[in-house]
Amino acid sequence: MKILVAHNSYQHPGGEDAVCEAEIRLLRDAGHQVIEYLRHNDEIQGYSLIEKASLGWRTSWSGRSHRELRGILAWESPDVAHFHNTFPLISPSAYYACRAAGIPVVQTLHNYRLLCPGGNLFRDGHICEDCVSHSLLRSLAHGCYRDSRLATASVAGMLGVHRLAQTWSKQVDLFLVCTEFARKKFVDSGFDGMRMRVKPNFVTSDSGPRMHGGDCALFLGRLSEEKGPQLLPMAWSRLSVAIHLEIVGDGPLRKSLEEDCARLGLDGVHFTGWLNTQAATQRMRKARFLVVPSTCYEGFPMAVAEAYACGIPVIAAGHGGLADIVRDGRTGLHFRPGDAVDLAAKVEWAWTHPAEMETMGWTARAEYDTKYNAAAALKHLEDAYASVLRRPPSASPYNRKLCSS
């Protein structure tokens, strides 16, 4: 099969970039031909003042992307086009190029951008669904994208224009989401569940499960409010047993977290900063469990799949996609989102019940073997592509609820 894969990379590499790269490698290794159409947000740094000023409306329609893709499609004639992130440089104009060429379109929804200009249904430290239940105008009042009303206006404008044009219904054949929670959220917001499939993230290489119980707890991720690391010092200060915590990652909260740990006398909390993939995996394999305290809904944190591959259970906030991925009492434990006291209780229980946690770790490894490895991911992709190739062009994957909002 010949597949066009299109992605707009972020300025700071993240999970979406990694998933896109991994899927390209996966498809090629399986013998599929992949044509890449990649743009990067670093382009913006070289823009003239006029180009930067026009970026807002080009977020809604990029003539360059439309023109370039028309040429690529005419030359390559792929069987299917698979988009990851189109924001802000590729834009939905890319779908129109595919439709004009008769190429079916698959779009992975890594986040909630089509529902929320901020992309994560999170604002001011809490879950926010105002733009879903009311109007995109709510995002303008709060400056939800990059804390800027002007920047938010360009994103909300893009969403509003393409809802009116029914772009999502007429130009996209199939949406892929990472969890059943995300699928339900989009369906409840107006998408047709028949045109939305769950395709989890996956771990590309398998180093096998770790062979001992681990000697620390681990947090691995960006140190920002929506990821919940601010709960860790409060939770660790309440423990009645000494538990070493490794915090792997960096971000805007690092300084305040280090200050909190110093103020609370938490000598057992160690900050490593960012580590490369190999070093992070080595740290993971030494952990007794992974802590994922996200206060946002999350998409599908790669750290969870990586923990499962190592046979490591996960203590996670029990909401959003995390509640789907981490099965409470089977592959880890849930705690009440945002509740440092409950997090401390679950951490202490996990540390003092090593046999039960080891059993959860083996169950987590079994989940990886059946759901989150390369073979499972390849089947998901091939099945998705096959479904749009045999489907007659048509009908809307998207109903009137959002189109009229």
C-alpha positions in Angstrom: 0.0 0.0 0.0 1.2 3.5 -0.7 0.4 6.0 2.1 0.9 9.7 2.3 1.7 10.7 5.9 1.3 14.4 6.8 2.3 16.1 10.0 3.1 19.6 11.3 5.8 19.1 13.9 5.9 21.2 17.1 8.6 23.6 18.1 9.3 21.5 21.2 9.2 17.8 20.2 6.4 15.9 22.0 4.4 12.7 21.9 2.6 13.5 18.7 5.9 13.9 16.8 7.2 10.7 18.3 4.0 8.7 17.4 4.1 10.0 13.8 7.7 9.1 13.3 7.1 5.6 14.9 4.2 4.9 12.6 6.2 5.9 9.5 8.9 3.4 10.5 6.4 0.8 11.4 4.6 1.0 8.0 7.9 1.0 6.1 9.2 -2.0 8.0 6.0 -3.8 7.1 6.7 -3.2 3.4 4.3 -0.3 2.8 5.5 2.7 0.8 5.3 6.0 2.7 5.4 9.5 1.2 6.0 12.1 3.8 4.6 15.7 3.8 6.2 17.3 6.9 6.2 20.9 8.0 7.7 22.3 11.2 6.8 25.2 13.4 10.5 26.4 13.2 9.5 27.7 9.8 7.7 30.6 11.6 11.0 32.0 12.9 12.1 32.8 9.4 8.9 34.5 8.4 8.7 38.2 7.4 6.5 40.5 9.4 3.9 40.3 6.7 4.0 36.5 6.8 3.7 36.4 10.6 0.8 38.9 10.4 -1.0 36.6 7.9 -0.4 33.4 9.9 -3.8 33.7 11.6 -5.8 33.3 8.4 -3.4 30.8 6.9 -4.1 28.6 9.9 -7.6 28.3 8.3 -6.3 27.9 4.7 -2.7 27.4 3.7 -2.4 28.0 0.0 1.1 26.6 0.1 0.0 23.3 1.6 -2.9 22.9 -0.8 -0.7 23.6 -3.8 2.2 21.4 -2.7 -0.1 18.5 -1.8 -1.9 18.7 -5.1 1.4 18.3 -6.8 2.5 15.4 -4.6 -0.8 13.6 -5.0 -0.8 13.9 -8.7 2.8 12.6 -9.0 2.6 9.8 -6.3 -1.1 8.7 -6.4 -1.1 7.3 -2.9 -3.9 4.9 -1.8 -4.7 6.9 1.3 -3.6 10.1 3.1 -3.0 9.9 6.9 -2.8 13.2 8.8 -1.5 13.7 12.3 -1.2 17.4 13.3 -2.3 20.0 10.7 -2.0 23.0 13.0 -1.0 25.7 12.3 1.0 25.4 9.0 -0.6 22.6 7.0 -4.2 23.6 7.7 -7.4 21.9 6.7 -6.7 23.0 3.1 -4.8 19.8 2.8 -8.0 17.7 3.1 -9.5 19.6 0.1 -6.4 18.7 -2.0 -6.9 15.0 -1.1 -10.7 15.1 -1.9 -10.0 16.8 -5.2 -7.6 14.0 -6.1 -10.0 11.3 -4.9 -7.7 10.2 -2.0 -9.4 9.0 1.2 -8.4 10.8 4.3 -7.6 9.4 7.8 -7.0 11.9 10.6 -5.5 11.0 14.0 -6.9 13.2 16.8 -4.0 13.2 19.3 -5.7 16.0 21.3 -9.0 17.8 21.6 -8.1 20.7 19.2 -11.3 20.3 17.2 -13.4 20.9 20.3 -11.1 23.3 22.2 -8.7 26.0 20.9 -6.4 25.2 23.8 -6.3 21.5 22.6 -6.7 19.9 26.0 -10.0 20.9 27.6 -8.0 22.4 30.5 -7.9 26.0 31.8 -6.8 27.7 34.9 -5.8 24.5 36.7 -9.0 22.6 36.0 -11.0 20.7 33.3 -12.9 23.1 31.1 -15.5 22.1 28.5 -17.0 25.6 28.0 -16.3 25.5 24.2 -18.1 22.2 23.9 -21.2 23.0 26.0 -21.5 26.6 25.0 -19.5 28.4 22.3 -16.0 28.9 21.0 -16.4 32.5 22.1 -15.7 31.4 25.6 -12.1 30.6 24.6 -11.6 34.2 23.4 -12.7 35.6 26.8 -10.0 33.5 28.5 -7.2 33.5 25.9 -7.1 29.7 26.0 -4.4 29.3 23.4 -1.0 30.5 24.7 -2.7 32.9 27.1 -3.4 35.2 24.2 -6.8 36.4 23.0 -5.3 37.3 19.6 -3.7 33.9 19.1 -6.9 32.2 20.4 -9.0 34.1 17.9 -7.0 32.6 15.0 -7.6 29.1 16.3 -11.2 29.6 17.2 -11.7 31.3 13.8 -10.2 28.3 12.0 -12.5 25.9 13.9 -15.6 28.1 13.3 -14.9 28.5 9.6 -14.4 24.9 9.0 -17.4 23.9 11.0 -19.5 26.1 8.8 -17.9 24.7 5.7 -18.5 21.2 7.1 -14.9 20.4 6.4 -14.7 17.7 9.1 -17.8 15.9 7.7 -17.1 16.2 3.9 -13.3 16.0 3.7 -12.3 13.4 6.4 -13.3 9.8 5.9 -12.1 8.4 9.3 -10.9 9.7 12.6 -8.5 7.8 14.9 -8.4 8.5 18.6 -6.1 7.0 21.3 -8.7 5.9 23.9 -12.4 5.0 24.2 -12.8 8.1 26.5 -11.7 10.4 23.6 -14.0 8.6 21.2 -16.9 9.1 23.5 -16.0 12.7 24.1 -16.0 13.4 20.3 -19.1 11.4 19.7 -20.9 13.3 22.5 -19.8 16.5 20.8 -21.3 15.6 17.5 -19.0 13.2 15.6 -20.4 10.0 14.2 -19.1 7.1 16.2 -19.2 4.9 13.1 -16.4 7.0 11.6 -14.2 7.1 14.7 -11.9 4.3 15.7 -9.7 3.7 18.8 -6.1 3.2 17.9 -3.8 3.3 21.0 -0.2 4.5 21.0 2.5 1.9 21.0 6.1 1.1 22.0 8.3 0.6 19.0 11.0 -1.6 20.5 10.6 -4.2 23.2 13.4 -4.6 25.7 11.4 -7.1 27.7 10.0 -6.8 31.3 12.3 -5.8 34.1 13.4 -8.7 36.3 13.2 -7.1 39.8 10.7 -5.2 41.8 12.2 -1.7 41.6 13.7 0.6 44.2 11.9 3.9 43.5 8.8 5.7 42.3 9.0 7.5 39.0 7.4 10.5 37.3 8.3 10.9 33.7 7.0 13.9 31.7 6.7 17.6 31.2 6.7 19.6 34.4 3.7 21.7 33.7 0.4 22.3 35.5 -1.8 20.0 33.3 0.6 17.1 34.0 0.0 17.3 37.7 3.6 17.3 39.1 2.6 20.0 41.6 0.8 17.2 43.5 4.0 15.3 44.1 5.6 17.3 46.9 2.3 17.6 48.8 1.8 13.8 48.5 5.3 12.8 49.4 5.2 15.1 52.5 2.3 13.0 53.8 4.0 9.6 53.5 4.8 7.7 56.6 7.4 5.5 54.9 10.5 6.7 53.0 10.0 6.3 49.2 12.6 7.6 46.8 11.0 9.5 43.9 12.7 10.2 40.6 11.3 13.1 38.6 12.4 12.8 35.0 11.6 15.8 32.8 11.7 19.5 32.7 9.3 22.4 32.2 8.0 25.7 33.7 7.2 24.2 37.1 10.6 22.7 37.8 11.9 25.6 39.9 8.8 25.8 42.1 8.8 22.1 42.5 12.4 22.0 43.7 11.6 24.9 46.1 8.6 23.0 47.4 10.7 19.8 48.0 13.4 21.8 49.8 10.9 23.6 52.0 9.2 20.3 52.9 12.6 18.6 53.6 12.0 16.0 50.9 15.5 14.7 50.5 14.3 11.6 48.7 13.0 13.4 45.7 15.5 13.7 42.9 15.2 15.8 39.7 17.1 14.5 36.7 15.9 16.9 34.0 15.3 15.6 30.5 16.8 12.2 29.6 17.2 10.7 26.1 15.0 7.6 25.3 17.6 5.1 26.3 18.4 6.7 29.6 14.7 7.2 30.4 14.1 3.6 29.7 16.9 2.6 32.1 15.4 4.7 34.8 11.9 3.2 34.1 13.2 -0.3 34.5 14.5 0.6 38.0 11.1 1.9 39.2 8.6 0.0 41.3 5.8 2.0 39.7 5.1 5.0 37.5 3.1 7.9 38.9 0.9 9.8 36.3 -0.9 12.6 38.3 -2.3 14.5 35.3 -4.9 17.1 36.1 -5.9 17.2 32.4 -7.8 14.4 30.6 -4.6 13.3 28.8 -4.5 11.7 25.3 -2.4 8.6 25.7 0.9 9.3 27.6 3.7 7.3 26.0 5.2 6.8 29.4 2.3 4.5 30.4 2.8 2.2 27.4 6.6 2.2 28.1 5.9 1.2 31.7 3.7 -1.6 30.6 6.4 -2.9 28.2 8.7 -3.0 31.2 6.1 -4.8 33.3 5.7 -1.8 35.6 2.3 -0.8 37.1 1.0 2.7 37.1 -0.6 4.9 39.7 -2.7 7.4 37.7 -5.4 10.1 38.1 -8.6 8.2 37.6 -10.2 10.3 34.8 -10.1 10.9 31.1 -8.0 8.6 28.9 -5.9 7.5 31.9 -8.9 5.7 33.5 -9.2 3.7 30.2 -5.5 2.8 29.9 -4.8 2.0 33.6 -7.2 -0.6 35.0 -7.7 0.1 38.7 -6.5 -2.9 40.7 -5.3 -4.8 37.6 -2.5 -2.8 35.9 -2.2 -0.1 38.5 -4.2 2.1 40.9 -6.4 5.1 40.4 -6.5 8.1 42.7 -8.9 11.0 42.8 -7.7 13.6 40.3 -6.1 16.6 41.9 -6.2 15.0 45.4 -2.7 14.9 46.9 -4.0 13.1 50.0 -5.5 10.3 48.0 -2.4 10.1 45.9 -0.2 9.7 49.0 -2.5 6.9 50.3 -2.2 5.0 47.0 1.5 5.5 46.8 2.0 4.2 50.3 -0.2 1.2 49.7 1.6 0.4 46.5 5.0 0.6 48.3 3.9 -1.6 51.2 2.2 -4.2 49.0 5.0 -5.3 46.7 3.5 -8.7 45.8 0.3 -7.2 44.7 2.1 -4.6 42.6 4.3 -7.2 41.0 1.2 -9.1 39.9 -0.2 -5.8 38.5 3.1 -5.4 36.7 2.8 -8.8 35.0 -0.8 -7.9 34.0 0.5 -4.6 32.6 3.0 -6.5 30.5 0.2 -8.7 29.2 -1.6 -5.6 28.2 1.4 -4.5 26.3 1.7 -7.8 24.5 -1.9 -7.7 23.3 -2.6 -4.0 22.8 0.4 -1.7 22.8 3.2 -3.4 20.8 4.2 -2.8 17.1 2.2 -5.8 15.8 -1.1 -4.5 17.3 -0.4 -1.0 16.1 0.3 -2.2 12.5 -3.0 -4.1 12.5 -4.9 -1.1 13.7 -3.4 1.1 10.9 -3.9 -1.5 8.1 -7.5 -2.1 9.2 -8.2 1.6 9.2 -6.8 2.2 5.8 -8.6 -0.9 4.4 -11.9 0.5 5.8 -11.7 3.8 4.0 -10.5 2.2 0.8 -13.6 0.0 0.6 -16.0 2.7 1.8 -18.0 4.6 -0.8 -17.5 8.4 -0.6 -20.3 9.9 1.3 -22.0 10.9 4.2 -21.0 12.8 7.1 -18.8 11.5 9.9 -20.1 14.6 11.8 -23.6 15.7 12.6 -25.2 19.0 12.9 -24.6 19.7 16.6 -21.1 21.2 16.1 -21.7 22.5 12.6 -24.3 24.9 14.0 -22.4 25.9 17.1 
